[in-house]
């Protein structure tokens, strides 16, 4: 029995060492055999199967199974926006879901922050760890072109520099 376990461990170690030696192109080709669409996102792979998106790491290991109905085309500040029937969420380049899909709408992250609209319709601000840093009380929040964030409650307008 112990020999089988040792043999199994050696086989797993050999398989892992072979996977480490594969180039990004080889991993891309391997993933394309199993998935409908695959994109190399510079160290991680976006994968699509049956209309759902997920993510694989640089070794080709699936870290987030295809569960999202959509993802943004690009990573901003190493974060990508995802969505499904539950709403909008975010995944980081370490392939951790920092915010489960739950928002009606959201802006891309800038300087570590994103505005998000709660299902109640109110807006707030989250950080790149998924923590709420400004409560969901605003009627609207927008990034402005001059590096500021503008928020409104009724006729009152607030502006803050990021």
N, C-alpha and C positions, 0 to 999 in steps of 0.2 A: 504494500500500500504506500509506504513512504517513497519508494522508487517512482511510482506513478505521479505522486505530488511533485517530486523533484523534477521529473521529466516535463510535467506540465509547466512548472515555473520556468524551466530553461527555454521551452518553446515560446512562452509568453515574452521572455526577455529578448530572445532572438527576433521575434516579430516586432517588438518595440524598437530594437536597434535598427532593423531594416527600415521601419517607418521614419526614423529620424534622418536617414540618409536620402530619402526621396526629395527631389527638388519640388519647388512650388508647381512647376508645369506638370510633373508626374502626379502629384496629389490632385491637381485640377482635373487631369484626365481620369484618374481613379474615381473621383467624385461624380464626374459627368456620366460615368457608366451606371450610376445608381439614381441620379436625380435628374429632373426635367431641365433645370437651369442651375448653373453654378457660376459665381463670380468671385474672382480673387480680389479681396479688398485690402491687400497689403498686409499679410500676416494672419488674416482670418478669411473664411470663405462664407459667402451667402449662398444658401442652397434652397431649391424649391422642388417640392414634390406634391403632386395632386392639388395644385393651387395654393399651397401653404409654404411659408418661408421659415427657415431656421438658420443655424450657424454651425460651422465646423472650425476647429482651431488650425494652426499652421501644420499640424501633423495629419490633418484630415479626420480627426476624431470629432464626432458630432457632440457638441456641447449644449445646443438648444435645438431640440427636435422641431421639425417644421410644424408650427402652430399659428403663425401670424398670416393673416390674409394679405398683408402688405408691409413693405419696408421702404424707407427713403432710399434714394439712389446713392447718397454719399454719407460718409461719417463726418460729423462736425464736432470738433474737440473730442475726438475718439468716442463719440456717442452716435448711435443711429436711432431714428424714430421708427417705431413698429406700431402696427395696429391689427385689431381683430374686432369681432362683434362687441366685445366689452369696452372698446375705446382705444385711445392712443397711449403708448408706453415708450420706454427707452431701454436700450441694451448698450453696455460699454464694450470696448475692444478686448477686455478680459473675458468677454462673453458671459457677463453677469447681467441679469435683468435687474436694472436699478430701479425701474418703476414698472409694475405690471400694467398692461393696458387698462386704462380707467378714465382717461380724460376725453372730453368732447373735442378739444382742439389744443394745440400747443405750438410754441415757437421753437426754432432751433436753439441750442445752447449757445450763449455768448458769455465769455469770461466766467464760465462755470455755472451760469444761471439760465433758466428757461421760464417763460410765462406759460401757464397751463390753465385751461378752463375746466373746472369741475363739472360734474353732471348736473349740479344745481344751476349752472349757467354763470356762476361767479368765477372770476379769475384770481390767481395767486401766483407765487413764484416758488420754484423748487430749485435745489442745487444739484450738482452732478453726482451726488450720492443718493438722490431721490427724496431728500428731506424737504419738507415745506418750510421755507424761510420767510415768506410773506403770506399771511392767511388768505383764503379764498373768499374775499369780500368785495372785490372790485368788479365793476360792470365791464371794464375793458383794460387790457394791458398790452402795450406795444413797445417793441424796440424801435428807437429812432435812429436815424443815420449818423447822429453826432455822438454815439456812445452812451446815450441816456435811455432810460426806460420811463415811459409815460403811462400813468394809470388814471382811471376815472371812476368816480362814484357819483352818479347823477350828473349834476353840472359842475362838480368840483374836479379839478385836474391836478394831479401830482406828478412831479418830475424828479427823478433821481439819477445820478451818474453811476454807472457800473464800475 
